[in-house]
Amino acid sequence: MLARSLVLCLSTALVVAACGGTAAPPVVPEEPKKAISAEIADFEVSSDGVDRFTSCPPSGDLGQAWIPPLPEWSPTPVKPTEDGGLPAPLPTNATNADDRGRTATERAIEDTRAAFRSCYHRGLVLDPTQHGHVAIVARVGPDGRVQKVESYAACEIVKETIICMQDAAKALRFAPPRNGSDTIVLPTVFSDRSGRTGRVNTVDTYTAAAYLAVEQIAPDLHQCLDEARREGHGLEAWAHFDVTLDEIGHVDSVNVDPFGGDQDLLQCAASVVNKLHFPAPEVAHGHVIVRVRFNPRMGSR
């Protein structure tokens, strides 16, 4: 009887609503939000410090950064002269601002263009399909000398080309920086004859940003290599890290499969990947495939 009474009550309510009550608006079920998913190309981490992605990220939004935030840097003090001053400035090929109003960065880009192009053409012998990008970063000391050269956001360019470009940047000379040091960024994009640059034409802002997040753990991955070297472990390993994210982009879980090489090195790498912080996926969760390869051998790309 209880079930029958419930049915009758429901029927009565429907009749009243139809005769003069205010009917509730129909409930439209929300479409389930799609989880963010990103897949990162192999990030090659080398003992010589020349790291690269085997494939370039997709295009992001117009103006979206493709170079990660650069770490802080402190110059090595320059040995003073007998009178306590700095050595005489070296002949410069770039000043803080030349007589045509160009900045040191603009002049440095101009002065390395031919050398970088030569490096690229030499690299085509090793990989005729290389057409990506890289940012060469010159760290300038108090006397205008380049004390350190780094590379960031390198993709689809062979290591030999990057090393050649770094050597060219080391030869740059600048006017003594007003603040005692300077950082010059030389963003370089190479394309083939058809204009292809290696970047996927599909716009995927999240994956483009995820590439930057992965590259920012490079210093910690190099610490893994340093630790492996000190303890006499192998320096070659690779793994695919299947990472799930929470709603704010922190790593929720990491599954490693497949993998190969030195297990201790990979265990260290897994602890580093676990600290990754991606952009918030704006949904309940996210999913990112991170591939790391330590010291790949020639021909294994």
Secondary structure, DSSP 8 states (H G I E B T S, - for coil): -HHHHHHHHHHHHHHHHHHTS--------------EEEE---EEE-TTS--EESS--EE-STT---S--------------TTSS-------SB-SB-TT--BHHHHHHHHHHHHHHHHHHHHTTT-TT---EEEEEEEE-TTSBEEEEEEEEEESS-HHHHHHHHHHHHT-BB---TTS-EEEEEEEE---TT---S-EEEE-HHHHHHHHHHHTTHHHHHHHHHHHHHTT--S-EEEEEEEEE-TTSBEEEEEEEEEEE-HHHHHHHHHHHTT-B----SSS-EEEEEEEEES--TT--
